[in-house]
Amino acid sequence: MTTITAASSGYLLDNAGDQVPDRWTALAALFDEPTFRRLREIGIRPGWDCLEIGAGGGSVARWIAEQVGPRGVVTATDLDTRWLEQQQLPNLNVVQHDITRDRLPVHTYHLAHSRLVLTHLPEPEAVIDRLIPALRPGGWLVLEQFDTSYLDGACPRPRTAAEHRANHIREAFTQLLEKRGPDLALPSRLPGLLSARGFEAVEVRGSFESGPAVRRLERANLEQVRDDLIAHGITSEELEAHLAELPRLPLLMPMMVSVVARKWPS
């Protein structure tokens, strides 16, 4: 697998901001256990060779490395590996890698997993096509993404001015994401895309999350893109009022959709 030089990914939420550690902590608190449950269900076991794409803060890569043990190996990739490099496990290899263009080995991985990566890529279907030959026959592909179509705003059925303001700011944040090119409709298409490519046992799970970690994630995201939001039309006063109100808001994250599929045996 080749490495690349550091470059800007074009993501709205890159790995360089001061708020990034809070984002990793919140994402792990919200979604690691559901992710681990999916991976247990497919039968992850010692000795597996695994690929973690866009590994971010490394909590999932670290857990997978613990499951596959010393006879297994995990390759954790990202465009910016500064947070991954803090992980110290003998069977965890950290690689700076662009999944849209850098080479992957053939018939290598028992498991390839990504969370909150695919929709941000310019040609996600092409990435799926690149992952297929990298999987062993019978290998598993687990793709997890937010699906915004199931939730109307951060506060469904808003009643107060603060809840309406939260929805207005979440809408502006989503529009900023869309301007960067993400395919936010991709999660609903993934089962069909994988079935059409011959994957077996395609299964879909979805869940909503609320609570303190959602508010922590909301704060980290909005603080990181503060200037972009203000340029997009959100006033500084609106944003400060929203951040002050966060502890009292019944915020929800969009639905996290997990698509699990098994590559056909040879």
C-alpha positions in Angstrom: 0.0 0.0 0.0 1.4 3.4 -1.0 1.6 6.5 1.2 0.8 10.0 0.0 2.1 13.4 1.1 -0.1 15.4 3.4 -2.7 17.3 1.5 -6.0 19.1 2.1 -8.9 16.7 1.8 -11.5 19.3 1.0 -13.6 18.0 3.9 -15.6 20.5 5.9 -14.5 18.8 9.1 -10.8 17.9 8.7 -8.4 16.5 11.3 -6.5 19.7 12.0 -8.8 21.8 14.1 -8.5 22.3 17.9 -12.0 20.8 18.3 -11.0 17.5 16.7 -10.3 15.6 20.0 -13.7 16.5 21.3 -15.2 15.2 18.0 -13.4 11.9 18.2 -14.5 11.5 21.9 -18.1 12.2 21.1 -18.2 10.0 18.0 -16.7 7.1 20.0 -19.2 7.5 22.8 -22.1 7.6 20.4 -21.2 5.0 17.8 -18.4 2.7 18.8 -20.6 0.2 20.6 -23.1 -0.1 17.7 -20.1 -0.5 15.4 -18.5 -3.2 17.6 -21.8 -5.0 17.8 -22.0 -5.2 14.0 -18.5 -6.5 13.8 -19.1 -9.1 16.5 -22.2 -10.2 14.5 -20.2 -11.0 11.4 -17.8 -13.1 13.5 -14.6 -11.1 13.7 -12.0 -13.4 15.1 -8.2 -13.8 15.8 -6.0 -14.0 12.8 -8.0 -11.7 10.5 -6.4 -9.2 8.3 -8.5 -6.0 8.4 -8.7 -2.6 6.8 -10.0 0.4 8.6 -10.6 3.3 6.1 -10.6 6.9 7.3 -9.7 5.7 10.8 -9.8 9.2 12.3 -9.1 9.0 16.0 -8.4 5.3 15.9 -10.9 3.9 18.5 -12.4 1.4 16.1 -9.0 0.4 14.6 -7.7 -0.2 18.2 -10.7 -2.3 19.1 -10.4 -4.4 15.9 -6.7 -4.9 16.6 -7.6 -6.3 20.0 -10.1 -8.7 18.5 -7.8 -10.1 15.8 -4.9 -10.5 18.3 -1.2 -11.0 17.6 -1.9 -13.4 14.7 -4.0 -10.8 12.9 -3.3 -7.3 11.6 -5.2 -4.1 11.1 -4.2 -1.5 8.5 -5.6 1.9 9.6 -5.6 4.5 6.9 -6.4 8.2 6.6 -5.4 11.2 4.6 -4.2 12.8 7.9 -2.8 10.3 10.4 -1.7 12.6 13.2 -4.2 11.1 15.7 -3.7 7.5 14.5 0.0 7.7 15.1 -0.7 7.9 18.9 -2.0 4.3 18.8 0.7 1.9 19.9 -0.2 -1.7 19.1 2.1 -4.2 17.5 -0.6 -5.5 15.0 -1.9 -2.0 14.1 -0.3 -0.5 11.0 -1.0 3.2 10.4 -0.8 4.3 6.7 -1.4 7.7 5.1 -3.5 6.7 2.1 -6.1 8.1 -0.3 -8.7 5.4 -0.8 -9.9 7.1 -4.0 -6.6 6.6 -5.9 -3.8 4.8 -3.9 -3.3 1.1 -4.5 -4.8 -1.7 -2.4 -3.5 -5.2 -2.2 -5.6 -8.0 -3.8 -7.5 -10.7 -2.0 -6.1 -9.6 1.4 -8.7 -8.5 3.8 -11.2 -10.5 5.8 -12.9 -7.2 6.7 -13.0 -3.7 5.4 -14.8 -1.1 7.5 -15.4 2.6 7.2 -17.6 5.1 9.2 -18.6 8.5 8.1 -16.2 8.4 5.1 -17.9 7.2 1.9 -20.4 10.0 1.4 -17.6 12.6 1.5 -15.8 11.0 -1.4 -16.2 12.4 -5.0 -17.0 8.9 -6.5 -18.1 6.6 -3.7 -19.2 3.9 -6.1 -15.7 3.8 -7.6 -14.3 3.3 -4.2 -16.6 0.3 -3.6 -15.4 -1.1 -6.8 -11.8 -0.7 -5.7 -12.5 -2.4 -2.3 -14.1 -5.5 -3.9 -10.8 -7.1 -5.2 -9.1 -6.1 -2.0 -11.4 -8.4 0.0 -10.8 -12.1 0.3 -13.5 -14.4 -1.1 -16.1 -14.5 1.7 -14.7 -11.3 3.2 -16.9 -8.7 4.8 -17.6 -5.0 3.9 -19.1 -2.8 6.6 -20.1 0.8 5.6 -21.6 3.2 8.1 -23.0 6.6 7.2 -25.4 9.2 8.4 -28.7 9.3 6.5 -30.2 12.7 6.8 -33.5 11.8 5.0 -35.0 10.2 8.2 -34.8 13.3 10.4 -36.2 16.8 9.9 -33.8 19.0 11.8 -31.7 18.6 15.0 -34.9 19.0 17.1 -37.8 17.2 15.5 -41.2 19.0 16.0 -39.6 22.1 17.4 -41.6 24.0 20.0 -39.4 26.8 21.3 -37.4 29.5 19.7 -34.2 27.8 20.7 -35.3 24.5 19.0 -36.2 26.4 15.8 -32.8 28.1 15.9 -31.1 24.8 16.4 -32.8 23.4 13.3 -31.9 26.5 11.3 -28.2 26.1 12.2 -28.3 22.4 11.5 -29.8 23.1 8.1 -27.0 25.6 7.4 -24.4 23.1 8.5 -25.9 20.5 6.2 -25.8 22.9 3.3 -22.1 23.6 3.9 -21.5 19.9 3.7 -23.4 19.6 0.5 -21.4 22.5 -1.0 -18.3 20.3 -0.5 -19.8 17.6 -2.7 -21.0 14.8 -0.3 -23.6 12.4 -1.6 -26.0 12.5 1.4 -28.4 10.2 -0.4 -25.8 7.4 -0.7 -26.8 5.4 2.4 -30.2 4.6 1.0 -28.6 3.4 -2.2 -25.9 1.3 -0.6 -27.9 -2.0 -0.2 -28.8 -2.0 -3.9 -25.3 -1.0 -5.0 -23.8 -3.9 -3.0 -26.4 -6.4 -4.1 -25.8 -5.4 -7.8 -22.1 -6.1 -7.3 -22.8 -9.6 -6.2 -22.4 -9.2 -2.4 -24.2 -11.8 -0.3 -26.1 -11.4 3.0 -26.6 -7.6 2.6 -28.1 -6.3 5.8 -29.0 -2.8 7.0 -29.4 -1.4 10.5 -30.2 2.1 11.6 -30.2 4.0 14.9 -30.7 7.5 16.3 -28.6 8.8 19.2 -29.2 11.6 21.7 -27.8 12.7 25.0 -24.7 14.6 26.2 -22.3 13.2 23.6 -24.6 14.5 20.8 -24.3 18.0 22.3 -20.6 17.6 22.6 -20.3 16.6 19.0 -22.6 19.5 17.9 -20.4 22.0 19.7 -17.2 20.6 18.3 -18.5 20.6 14.8 -20.0 24.1 14.9 -16.9 25.6 16.6 -14.7 24.1 13.9 -16.8 25.6 11.0 -17.8 28.8 12.8 -16.3 31.1 10.1 -18.0 29.1 7.3 -21.4 29.3 9.0 -21.1 33.0 9.5 -20.1 33.4 5.8 -23.2 31.3 5.0 -25.5 33.7 6.7 -25.7 32.5 10.4 -25.0 35.5 12.6 -22.4 35.4 15.4 -25.2 36.2 17.8 -27.3 33.2 16.6 -24.4 30.9 16.9 -23.5 32.0 20.4 -27.1 31.8 21.6 -27.3 28.3 20.2 -24.1 27.1 21.8 -25.2 28.6 25.2 -28.5 26.7 24.9 -27.0 23.4 23.9 -27.1 21.8 27.4 -30.9 22.2 27.4 -31.7 21.1 23.9 -33.1 17.7 23.0 -30.8 17.2 20.0 -30.7 14.2 17.8 -28.0 13.2 15.3 -29.1 11.9 11.9 -29.7 8.2 11.6 -26.5 6.2 11.5 -27.0 3.5 8.8 -24.8 0.4 9.0 -24.7 -1.7 5.8 -23.1 -5.1 6.2 -22.3 -7.3 3.1 -20.3 -10.4 2.4 -18.3 -10.9 -0.8 -19.2 -13.9 -2.8 -16.9 -16.9 -2.4 -14.6 -17.8 -5.3 
